[in-house]
Amino acid sequence: MKSEQQQFTTSQYTKFWLPSLIGVLLFLVPISVGGKVTIGLGVLADGLQALLADYIPLIMTIILCLSSIGSLIVKGINLRILKNNSFLDSLFNIPPLWIALRLIGAIFAIMTLAEIGPEFIWSMATGGTVLFDLIPVLMVWFLFACLFMPLLLQFGLMDFIGTIVRKIMHPLFKLPGRSSIDALASWMGSGTVGVLLTTQQYESGYYTKREAAVVATNFSIASIAFSLVIARFLSIDHMFVPFYITVIVAGVVAAIIVPRIPPLSLKKDTYYEAAGKQINEVVPEGVSSFKWGVQKAVEKADQVKSYRGVIKSGVLNVVDIWFALIPLVMALGTIALIIAEKTPIFNYLSYPFIPFLQLLQLPEAEAAAPAMIVGFADMFLPAVVGSGIESELTRFVIGVMSLAQLIYMSEIGILLLKSKIPISFFQLFIIFLQRTIITLPVAALMAHLLFF
């Protein structure tokens, strides 16, 4: 494959590197603020959350109500203004199941905000956790992520990095080089931001069905900031560096193995039909990866003709997330936490892990077993289960597992089910079990070495 080298103007180069540099600084460069490791996007999100802390639950409850009422109106009345607007039509003209979930989310939010109805719905262990702890974080993170994500996606950075690191990502993980950006955005910022990146890349024709499913379920690791929260909650924050290294090692092992076995290995390597294939990371003969990466990046940035259009698409993404995704988080997240907190289902499911934990010589195996399965409902639940365990070694393993399992329905799972990536609830549960079985021996081995 040969290629003609194109000549670009200084302004064309600037159009690539300046927005991309701002995007890197916001999404990928870790900074320490008040003793907490975060990213520029995190500073903005934390600042807004602190400013609106007392009002966010009310604001989001109103949005959840508007979302459900709007869906009912559109389904019952044929409004021409909505039919003629593709965005509003896609936002409110949805299947009956999604309307029902939006209604449930709105009802749960009202009950939780007003503390009315059965306490098991609105208590701080269930609906209260979702409305007062989870949704405020999602609201502010998605706001800034959607507004600034075009800096990573539309100005050539993904094309540049993808071309440079393809020789590593493709043989090791069978993925395009640009998937490394998803992983970095997750590790430095938020796992949900990584999934949002992946869904947008898939819908734009840069990932196949298999690649999108693999990246979303294996590379959207929890952020360093959240990992530190888990470590502190389990009283192992004095070992945070080896703890996070263990999370990364376990995650890399799972990312190598899980995509090579069903159900992920059975996913088709075809692109989203509405977009078609838009990616080309293959470097022509006689051209360095760096030069070709720069050329593809500048070509991509040069396609942006209107900054107003970029801003508009970001705002529409925010509205879509707030009105379409967060109601599902409220509904399904609350239901998952009720099942985890008020029923013995996860305890029963955890019984097969007891002999496995005993085989790995983990102290208090019976008490730790539920923590191996309850993370499917919410990432923070294993830490809650493990906080009462005396063995520091076992708490260390539980903390690693809560981060390495990666698939949890209260946030990542719902985002994936809502997306156009072809993956089902059952497949997510199977991948969750696969990641648990694969990463648990890695976490236990590292723990035994560290606590020897």
NORTANOR-V487252 format. One record per pair of residues at least 4 apart in sequence whose C-alpha atoms are under 7 Angstrom apart, sorted by the first residue. I is the first residue (numbers start at 0). J is the second residue. If there is no record, write none. Layout:
BEGIN
((I	J) (I	J))
END
This chain:
BEGIN
((0	283) (0	284) (1	283) (1	284) (2	283) (7	11) (7	12) (8	12) (9	13) (10	14) (11	15) (11	297) (11	301) (12	16) (12	297) (13	17) (14	18) (14	300) (15	19) (15	154) (15	155) (15	296) (15	297) (15	300) (16	20) (17	21) (18	22) (18	150) (18	154) (19	23) (19	150) (19	151) (19	154) (19	156) (20	24) (21	25) (22	26) (22	150) (22	151) (23	27) (23	28) (24	28) (24	39) (25	38) (25	39) (25	40) (26	38) (26	39) (26	40) (26	184) (26	188) (27	38) (27	183) (27	184) (27	187) (28	38) (29	36) (29	37) (29	38) (29	187) (30	36) (30	37) (30	38) (31	35) (31	36) (31	37) (32	36) (35	224) (36	223) (36	224) (37	41) (37	187) (37	188) (37	224) (38	42) (38	187) (38	188) (39	43) (40	44) (40	143) (41	45) (41	188) (42	46) (43	47) (44	48) (44	139) (44	140) (44	143) (45	49) (46	50) (47	51) (47	139) (48	52) (48	135) (48	139) (51	55) (54	58) (55	59) (55	135) (56	60) (56	130) (56	131) (56	135) (57	61) (58	62) (59	63) (60	64) (60	105) (60	108) (60	109) (61	65) (62	66) (62	322) (63	67) (63	104) (63	105) (63	322) (63	326) (64	68) (64	105) (65	69) (66	70) (66	101) (66	322) (67	71) (67	98) (67	101) (67	102) (67	105) (68	72) (69	73) (69	91) (70	74) (70	91) (70	92) (70	98) (71	75) (72	76) (73	77) (73	78) (73	91) (73	92) (74	92) (78	82) (79	83) (80	84) (81	87) (81	88) (82	88) (84	88) (85	89) (86	90) (87	91) (88	92) (89	93) (90	319) (90	323) (93	97) (93	98) (94	98) (95	99) (96	100) (97	101) (98	102) (99	103) (100	104) (100	327) (100	330) (101	105) (101	326) (101	327) (102	106) (103	107) (103	330) (104	108) (104	326) (104	327) (104	329) (104	330) (105	109) (105	326) (106	110) (107	111) (107	126) (107	330) (108	112) (108	130) (108	329) (109	113) (110	114) (110	115) (110	116) (110	121) (111	115) (111	121) (111	126) (111	127) (114	121) (118	122) (119	125) (119	337) (120	125) (120	126) (121	125) (121	126) (121	127) (122	126) (122	127) (123	127) (123	128) (124	128) (125	129) (125	333) (125	336) (125	337) (126	130) (126	333) (127	131) (128	132) (128	133) (129	133) (129	134) (129	329) (129	332) (129	333) (130	134) (130	329) (131	135) (132	136) (133	137) (134	138) (135	139) (136	140) (137	141) (138	142) (138	321) (139	143) (140	144) (141	145) (141	317) (142	146) (142	317) (143	147) (144	148) (144	192) (145	313) (145	316) (145	317) (146	310) (146	313) (146	314) (148	152) (149	153) (149	309) (150	154) (151	156) (151	157) (152	156) (152	157) (153	299) (153	300) (154	296) (154	299) (154	300) (155	159) (155	296) (155	297) (155	299) (155	300) (156	160) (156	296) (157	161) (157	177) (157	180) (158	162) (158	177) (158	292) (158	295) (158	296) (159	163) (159	292) (159	293) (159	295) (159	296) (160	164) (160	176) (160	177) (161	165) (161	175) (161	176) (161	177) (161	280) (162	176) (162	280) (162	288) (162	292) (163	288) (163	289) (163	292) (164	168) (164	176) (165	169) (165	175) (165	176) (166	170) (167	171) (168	172) (168	173) (168	174) (168	175) (168	176) (169	173) (169	174) (169	175) (169	176) (171	255) (172	254) (172	255) (174	178) (174	210) (178	182) (178	214) (179	183) (180	184) (181	185) (181	193) (181	196) (181	197) (181	218) (182	186) (182	193) (182	218) (182	219) (183	187) (184	188) (184	189) (184	192) (184	193) (185	189) (185	190) (185	192) (185	193) (185	219) (185	220) (185	221) (185	222) (186	220) (186	221) (186	222) (186	223) (187	222) (187	223) (188	222) (189	193) (189	221) (189	222) (190	194) (190	219) (190	220) (190	221) (190	222) (191	195) (191	411) (192	196) (193	197) (193	219) (194	198) (194	215) (194	219) (195	199) (196	200) (197	201) (197	211) (197	214) (197	215) (198	202) (198	418) (198	420) (199	203) (200	204) (200	205) (200	206) (201	205) (201	206) (201	207) (201	211) (201	271) (202	271) (202	274) (203	274) (204	270) (204	271) (204	274) (204	275) (204	276) (204	277) (204	278) (205	276) (205	277) (205	278) (206	210) (206	211) (206	270) (207	211) (207	268) (207	269) (207	270) (207	271) (208	212) (208	266) (208	267) (208	268) (208	269) (208	270) (208	271) (208	420) (208	421) (209	213) (209	263) (209	266) (209	267) (209	268) (210	214) (211	215) (211	420) (212	216) (212	263) (212	420) (212	422) (213	217) (213	258) (213	263) (214	218) (215	219) (216	405) (216	406) (217	254) (220	402) (220	405) (221	225) (221	226) (221	402) (222	226) (223	227) (224	228) (225	229) (226	230) (227	231) (227	236) (227	239) (228	232) (229	233) (229	382) (229	398) (230	234) (230	235) (230	236) (230	239) (230	398) (231	235) (231	236) (232	382) (232	386) (233	382) (233	386) (233	394) (235	239) (235	395) (238	242) (239	243) (240	244) (241	245) (242	246) (242	399) (243	247) (244	248) (245	249) (245	399) (245	442) (245	445) (246	250) (246	399) (246	402) (246	403) (247	251) (248	252) (249	253) (249	403) (249	438) (249	441) (249	442) (250	254) (250	403) (251	255) (252	256) (253	257) (253	434) (253	437) (253	438) (254	258) (257	433) (258	263) (258	264) (259	263) (259	264) (260	264) (261	265) (262	266) (262	426) (270	275) (270	276) (271	275) (282	286) (282	288) (282	291) (286	290) (286	291) (287	291) (288	292) (289	293) (290	294) (291	295) (292	296) (293	297) (294	298) (295	299) (296	300) (297	301) (298	302) (305	309) (306	310) (307	311) (308	312) (309	313) (310	314) (311	315) (312	316) (313	317) (314	318) (315	319) (316	320) (317	321) (318	322) (319	323) (320	324) (320	325) (321	325) (322	326) (324	328) (324	414) (324	417) (325	329) (326	330) (327	331) (327	413) (328	332) (328	409) (328	410) (328	413) (329	333) (330	334) (331	335) (331	409) (332	336) (332	408) (332	409) (333	337) (334	338) (335	339) (335	376) (336	340) (336	376) (337	341) (338	342) (339	345) (339	373) (343	347) (344	348) (345	349) (345	369) (345	372) (345	373) (346	350) (346	369) (349	368) (349	369) (349	371) (349	372) (350	368) (352	356) (352	368) (353	357) (353	364) (353	365) (353	368) (354	358) (355	359) (356	360) (356	361) (356	364) (357	361) (357	364) (359	443) (361	393) (362	390) (362	393) (363	367) (364	368) (367	385) (369	373) (370	374) (370	381) (370	384) (370	385) (370	397) (371	381) (373	380) (373	381) (374	378) (374	380) (374	381) (374	401) (374	407) (375	406) (375	407) (375	408) (376	407) (376	408) (376	409) (377	407) (377	408) (377	409) (378	401) (378	407) (379	383) (380	384) (381	385) (381	397) (381	401) (382	386) (382	397) (382	398) (385	394) (385	397) (388	394) (390	394) (391	395) (392	396) (392	446) (392	450) (393	397) (394	398) (395	399) (395	446) (396	400) (396	442) (396	443) (396	446) (397	401) (398	402) (399	403) (399	442) (400	404) (400	439) (403	438) (404	431) (404	434) (404	435) (406	411) (406	412) (406	427) (406	431) (407	411) (407	412) (408	412) (408	413) (409	413) (410	414) (411	415) (412	416) (413	417) (414	418) (415	420) (416	422) (416	423) (422	426) (423	427) (424	428) (425	429) (426	430) (427	431) (428	432) (429	433) (430	434) (431	435) (432	436) (433	437) (434	438) (435	439) (438	442) (439	443) (440	444) (441	445) (442	446) (443	447) (444	448) (445	449) (446	450) (447	451))
END
